[in-house]
Amino acid sequence: MLRFMPVGDSMTIGSAGEHTWRYRLWRHLCETYGGPFTFVGPREELYDKAAEAPTSHDYAEPDFPRRHLAGWGEGWLHMAPLIGEAVRRHRADVLLVSLGLIDLGFYTNAEQTAENVRAFVASAREADPRVRMVLLPVIPNIRAQVDEPFAAQVDHFNDLLAKCAADLDEDRSPILLAPRPEGYDIHADTYDGTHPNASGEHRIAGAFAGAMWEAWGIGQVYAAGTS
């Protein structure tokens, strides 16, 4: 049984009524991966915007393994202290990580965020020296179009993230840097300039799927028509 753990911020946890990219990737792997697999993690809720808390279970399609380690407003800063116990307790084999936007927007600069990436990797490997990771670069949001210093920090962090992935990659615990989701347009693939709509969910799932297929032979290339 291959055990994937989605790790992320608001783009990964999703909010009430959404499918999430986690669901889109699960459907893709059901159709393309020949072995048993599941999603694991200490949480399964969606974010409820009315309650301003992660208390919803109102998935658009609830019939899938909904476990994850994602939180609205959480970043590398928040997940680095949690990942070791999560990997250990839930026996994750592959971490699918989409973090960084919230760090750069509110908590840490690019260099500090990159240090938290390294702390995250170290903690995950302390829990399981053979854990694999796929890291998604930060997708610039609407703020990056009007805030030049913030946009520069996003670009700088993505360069540092690529360096982290290259520096920390190991044969027994490989790290993949996924590509930015192909064709991602914040005006067409989000509902508010940041959070993915259905097409954005597909594009994010496709970035993770493509990286795993190309490097590890897991699944196949993501099909545009995957539901």
RODO-2510 file (C-alpha; in nm, 4 decimals, decimal comma):
residues 227
     n   res          X          Y          Z
     1     m     0,0000     0,0000     0,0000
     2     l     0,1478     0,3304    -0,1148
     3     r     0,0569     0,6038     0,1316
     4     f     0,0462     0,9640     0,0076
     5     m     0,0201     1,2581     0,2468
     6     p    -0,0951     1,5914     0,0987
     7     v     0,0648     1,8771     0,2930
     8     g    -0,0375     2,2340     0,2281
     9     d    -0,2175     2,5568     0,3003
    10     s    -0,5608     2,6849     0,1982
    11     m    -0,5098     2,5678    -0,1600
    12     t    -0,4750     2,2109    -0,0325
    13     i    -0,7256     2,1921     0,2511
    14     g    -0,9920     2,3563     0,0364
    15     s    -1,3193     2,4953     0,1649
    16     a    -1,6731     2,3673     0,2059
    17     g    -1,8363     2,2516    -0,1156
    18     e    -1,5142     2,2004    -0,3123
    19     h    -1,3630     1,8862    -0,4634
    20     t    -0,9982     1,9879    -0,3873
    21     w    -0,6944     1,8915    -0,5933
    22     r    -0,6542     1,5987    -0,3550
    23     y    -0,9722     1,4457    -0,4937
    24     r    -0,8660     1,5146    -0,8533
    25     l    -0,5319     1,3399    -0,7956
    26     w    -0,6997     1,0466    -0,6240
    27     r    -0,9298     0,9966    -0,9226
    28     h    -0,6334     1,0138    -1,1594
    29     l    -0,4367     0,7556    -0,9614
    30     c    -0,7391     0,5261    -0,9410
    31     e    -0,7414     0,5231    -1,3205
    32     t    -0,3663     0,5030    -1,3845
    33     y    -0,1833     0,3461    -1,0902
    34     g    -0,1889    -0,0321    -1,0778
    35     g    -0,1139    -0,0870    -0,7096
    36     p    -0,3028    -0,0199    -0,3887
    37     f    -0,2710     0,3323    -0,2473
    38     t    -0,4410     0,5752    -0,0132
    39     f    -0,4122     0,9272     0,1256
    40     v    -0,3136     0,9647     0,4910
    41     g    -0,2728     1,2380     0,7480
    42     p    -0,3956     1,3643     1,0842
    43     r    -0,6778     1,5790     0,9413
    44     e    -0,9692     1,5376     0,7003
    45     e    -1,1720     1,8567     0,7354
    46     l    -1,2339     2,1355     0,4881
    47     y    -1,2271     2,5003     0,5904
    48     d    -1,5662     2,6517     0,6723
    49     k    -1,5510     3,0186     0,5715
    50     a    -1,8654     3,1065     0,7667
    51     a    -1,7254     2,9598     1,0874
    52     e    -1,3698     3,0712     1,0009
    53     a    -1,2458     2,7315     1,1115
    54     p    -1,1583     2,3894     0,9607
    55     t    -1,4812     2,2248     1,0702
    56     s    -1,6543     2,1232     0,7459
    57     h    -1,6863     1,7776     0,5919
    58     d    -1,8968     1,9067     0,3021
    59     y    -1,6852     1,7795     0,0137
    60     a    -1,8372     1,8056    -0,3337
    61     e    -1,7452     1,4368    -0,3630
    62     p    -1,6864     1,2843    -0,0185
    63     d    -1,6222     0,9261    -0,1296
    64     f    -1,2418     0,9257    -0,1333
    65     p    -0,9627     0,9022     0,1272
    66     r    -0,9794     1,2584     0,2573
    67     r    -0,6913     1,2517     0,5073
    68     h    -0,4291     1,5258     0,4820
    69     l    -0,2011     1,7626     0,6713
    70     a    -0,3174     2,1005     0,5455
    71     g    -0,4443     2,4164     0,7070
    72     w    -0,5927     2,7492     0,6070
    73     g    -0,3276     3,0090     0,6812
    74     e    -0,0524     2,7563     0,7518
    75     g     0,2859     2,7373     0,5823
    76     w     0,6311     2,5804     0,6055
    77     l     0,6707     2,7625     0,9389
    78     h     0,3731     2,5757     1,0823
    79     m     0,4210     2,2373     0,9189
    80     a     0,7909     2,1868     0,9946
    81     p     0,7211     2,1145     1,3650
    82     l     0,4301     1,8822     1,2773
    83     i     0,5606     1,6728     0,9912
    84     g     0,7781     1,4295     1,1864
    85     e     0,4968     1,3041     1,4079
    86     a     0,2565     1,2979     1,1123
    87     v     0,4922     1,0850     0,9026
    88     r     0,5646     0,8563     1,1939
    89     r     0,2055     0,8057     1,3031
    90     h     0,0494     0,7742     0,9572
    91     r     0,3393     0,5924     0,7901
    92     a     0,3462     0,8210     0,4876
    93     d     0,5551     0,7045     0,1928
    94     v     0,5203     1,0142    -0,0279
    95     l     0,4657     1,3741     0,0830
    96     l     0,2884     1,5972    -0,1699
    97     v     0,3741     1,9472    -0,0512
    98     s     0,2271     2,2800    -0,1621
    99     l     0,3397     2,5513     0,0808
   100     g     0,5034     2,8924     0,0879
   101     l     0,2546     3,1575    -0,0207
   102     i     0,1284     3,2212     0,3306
   103     d     0,4837     3,2241     0,4711
   104     l     0,5960     3,4915     0,2284
   105     g     0,2769     3,6887     0,2668
   106     f     0,2690     3,7096     0,6452
   107     y     0,5491     3,5373     0,8355
   108     t     0,8937     3,4967     0,6794
   109     n     1,1057     3,6217     0,3920
   110     a     1,2362     3,3943     0,1170
   111     e     1,5563     3,2950     0,2993
   112     q     1,3781     3,2215     0,6262
   113     t     1,1139     3,0218     0,4430
   114     a     1,3840     2,8155     0,2731
   115     e     1,5344     2,7391     0,6149
   116     n     1,1957     2,6079     0,7222
   117     v     1,1896     2,3877     0,4125
   118     r     1,5170     2,2337     0,5248
   119     a     1,3839     2,1854     0,8786
   120     f     1,0717     2,0192     0,7367
   121     v     1,2774     1,7767     0,5271
   122     a     1,5034     1,6919     0,8208
   123     s     1,2076     1,6206     1,0489
   124     a     1,0321     1,4072     0,7895
   125     r     1,3470     1,2015     0,7374
   126     e     1,4052     1,1631     1,1076
   127     a     1,0650     0,9962     1,1208
   128     d     1,1281     0,7866     0,8077
   129     p     1,4690     0,7980     0,6355
   130     r     1,3118     0,6634     0,3150
   131     v     1,0216     0,9042     0,2802
   132     r     0,9803     1,0601    -0,0645
   133     m     0,8693     1,4172    -0,1302
   134     v     0,7254     1,6170    -0,4188
   135     l     0,7483     1,9947    -0,3698
   136     l     0,5301     2,2359    -0,5670
   137     p     0,6677     2,5848    -0,6292
   138     v     0,4664     2,8784    -0,5011
   139     i     0,2099     2,9898    -0,7571
   140     p     0,2063     3,3725    -0,7589
   141     n    -0,1393     3,5015    -0,6674
   142     i    -0,3227     3,8261    -0,7347
   143     r    -0,1138     4,0120    -0,4773
   144     a     0,1997     3,9436    -0,6798
   145     q     0,0510     4,1419    -0,9694
   146     v     0,0255     4,4623    -0,7671
   147     d     0,2960     4,4208    -0,5009
   148     e     0,6363     4,4096    -0,6702
   149     p     0,8412     4,3347    -0,3548
   150     f     0,6114     4,0426    -0,2747
   151     a     0,6369     3,9132    -0,6323
   152     a     1,0164     3,9333    -0,6071
   153     q     1,0089     3,7342    -0,2828
   154     v     0,7956     3,4651    -0,4476
   155     d     1,0396     3,4379    -0,7375
   156     h     1,3389     3,4337    -0,5032
   157     f     1,1845     3,1670    -0,2826
   158     n     1,1066     2,9471    -0,5812
   159     d     1,4743     2,9682    -0,6795
   160     l     1,5728     2,8748    -0,3241
   161     l     1,3190     2,5907    -0,3209
   162     a     1,4783     2,4475    -0,6342
   163     k     1,8178     2,4701    -0,4654
   164     c     1,6832     2,2981    -0,1534
   165     a     1,5415     2,0157    -0,3643
   166     a     1,8736     1,9712    -0,5455
   167     d     2,0857     1,9951    -0,2302
   168     l     1,8710     1,7635    -0,0198
   169     d     1,7822     1,4997    -0,2787
   170     e     1,9016     1,1523    -0,1769
   171     d     1,8755     0,8128    -0,3442
   172     r     1,7023     0,6591    -0,0432
   173     s     1,4785     0,9640     0,0150
   174     p     1,4314     1,1412    -0,3187
   175     i     1,2918     1,4924    -0,3501
   176     l     1,1189     1,6067    -0,6669
   177     l     1,0555     1,9672    -0,7589
   178     a     0,7273     1,9609    -0,9469
   179     p     0,6791     2,2085    -1,2305
   180     r     0,4496     2,5044    -1,1921
   181     p     0,1071     2,3764    -1,3044
   182     e     0,1004     2,3983    -1,6825
   183     g    -0,1042     2,6854    -1,8181
   184     y    -0,2105     2,8048    -1,4721
   185     d    -0,3860     3,1406    -1,4979
   186     i    -0,5014     3,3033    -1,1755
   187     h    -0,7843     3,4752    -1,3637
   188     a    -0,9172     3,1504    -1,5118
   189     d    -0,8028     2,8853    -1,2630
   190     t    -0,8948     3,0510    -0,9316
   191     y    -1,2150     3,1953    -0,7912
   192     d    -1,0497     3,4845    -0,6097
   193     g    -0,7019     3,5290    -0,7513
   194     t    -0,5520     3,2752    -0,5086
   195     h    -0,7631     2,9670    -0,4422
   196     p    -0,8145     2,7125    -0,7207
   197     n    -1,1478     2,6544    -0,8871
   198     a    -1,2189     2,3241    -1,0625
   199     s    -0,9757     2,3877    -1,3488
   200     g    -0,7101     2,5026    -1,1024
   201     e    -0,7575     2,1856    -0,8989
   202     h    -0,6971     1,9805    -1,2117
   203     r    -0,3835     2,1760    -1,2985
   204     i    -0,2340     2,1356    -0,9504
   205     a    -0,3151     1,7647    -0,9471
   206     g    -0,1579     1,7396    -1,2914
   207     a     0,1670     1,8983    -1,1731
   208     f     0,2038     1,6424    -0,8941
   209     a     0,0982     1,3552    -1,1202
   210     g     0,3365     1,4514    -1,3984
   211     a     0,6343     1,4799    -1,1642
   212     m     0,5699     1,1359    -1,0115
   213     w     0,5126     0,9718    -1,3482
   214     e     0,8272     1,1173    -1,5039
   215     a     1,0595     1,0458    -1,2111
   216     w     0,9144     0,7362    -1,0480
   217     g     0,6785     0,5761    -1,2990
   218     i     0,3789     0,6237    -1,0689
   219     g     0,0517     0,6531    -1,2591
   220     q     0,0582     0,8259    -1,5967
   221     v     0,0595     1,1764    -1,7394
   222     y    -0,2472     1,3586    -1,6109
   223     a    -0,5273     1,3600    -1,8660
   224     a    -0,7096     1,6875    -1,9162
   225     g    -1,0390     1,5043    -1,9047
   226     t    -0,9760     1,3396    -1,5666
   227     s    -1,2825     1,4043    -1,3491
***
